[in-house]
Amino acid sequence: MTTDKVGHNTLHSNDHRAELGRLKTKKLQIQYALEHMPRGSTVEEVRAWLGEHGQPAPSRPYTAPIVNEWRARNGVTDTSGHVPLTPELIAQLDEADGGTPAEPAKPAGAKGFYAVAVLSIGVSVDTSWRFFEQRLGITDVVERVVLFSVMEAALIACGWAMRAGVRGNGRPGPARLVAWALTAFAAFAALSLSGPVAGTARVLLGPVLGLVMLHLALGIEIRATRQRTTTWARVGRELRERLLSLLGLGDDHRDAVARTRDRAALRAAKLALASRWTPFRTRRLRKALHASHVAHDPVQRDRMLRELGVLQHAHKLAETTQPSPW
């Protein structure tokens, strides 16, 4: 059973679970974790602590500003010796004090995006007008106006519903799916009317452009980072993090120079143990040693020697006697 020390009081893990369950917002849960964890805990440690105590770990983009703001208010510095606290961050977190996650400010250029979205309807109207006449054989003007205006009115209604959803809870709701379905139908009509080249231009400059401009005007993708995500979004984020980790670009507080030197140190250790028949072994080893900066950095030199020792005696790992975990 784990315990955390706060002042002179000691709380058990079950107590933390109960207290976290009473808190209504993720922000309050993050602040509670910071108050009951060792000072200077990282964002990932906070997320892991919440997960260990029965709470879904909030996303890193949502957690990081709250952790930084708490550090600043409590005089705790991060590993670089300062807290990246900006006026925008303070304002954003002050808005979140009301109990709901803070929403970013209205996207810059929102009025312009709305204007382009409205203008793009003109291209969609022209496509629908010609499609109903030339492909469906509807020549009566009144009948054509009534029929082709259905899709344009539906797109406008979806845009209005998305706007209301974003302002209400930060999510566009099912209206976005309907809007993209209407866009797919508009693509079929445009390609059928004007062929693959001109039809593609009609689609891109019509409903697709309008829907993208509406997304930008509402800031839907920005707000989505502050909300609970779907299963597919979490899968996509996990795959992205794994790919970045595979490439050595994970967010582990190292800069590009440190990552380059660490990789070079590991490469040098591997080349030192490689057989003499390895192509250009000596030349590659010298290059890796130079890139790792071991000649001038004792810490980096120690890191390389430790890597070399681990690789050199890897076969003895299975011989190590460990106490029974039971």
Buried (B, 14 or more C-beta within 10 A) or exposed (E): EEEBEEEEEEBEBEBBEEBBEEBEBBBBBBBBBBEBBEEEBBBBBBBBBBEBBEBEBBBBEBBBBBBBBBBBEEEBEBEEEEBEBEEEBBEBBEBBEEEBBBBBEEBEEBEEBBEBBBEBBEBBBBBBBBBBBEEEEBEEEEEBEEBBBEBBEBBBEBBEBBBEBBEEEBBBBEBBEBBEEBBEEBBEBBBEBBEEEEBBEBBBBBBBBBBBBBBBBBBBEBBBBBBBEEEEBEEEBEEEBEEEEEEEEBEEEBEEEEBBBBBBBBBBBBBBEEEEEEEEBEEBBEBBBEBBBBEEBEEBBEBBEEBBEEEEEEEEEEEEEEEEEE
